[in-house]
């Protein structure tokens, strides 16, 4: 059984002590998808949504989400983030938008949570900006695709 780092020997939640770990270059990549009605997809693609540039605002929200991760995830460490890159890919055939976040730091702990939080914030912002047109949108498939650096080494998800 894998030992869970966020619990001490008494089973109580605690923040992991990373003070003695070496600083290394760390990268995490996460993705997720939002699926909507074709008419909603077209509003976003054409740039005619009433609230403006949906993907531009969602990109900023995703970056902000990465930066604010320790404010929302109780045991996440505040980190100096060196880079957040957000990419949106539209798919007209499925009326969906995929968000991919890449987060980098040089530090003592990884940026997986920051990449996952960025994806969530970006997709939720898309939902918020066009929910008047489509409350049935579905956010799905949020996952870590890659992680590099640190003691545990590299991780690449299958079919990443």
Secondary structure, DSSP 4 states (H G I P E B T S, - for coil): -PPPTTB-TTS-B-----TTSPPEEEEEEEEEEEE--HHHHHHHHHT--TTS-HHHHHHHHHHHHHHTHHHHSTTPPP----EEEEEEEEETTTTEEEEEEEEEEEESS--HHHHHHHHHHHHHHHHHHHTTT-TT-EEEEEEEEEEE-STT--EE-TT-
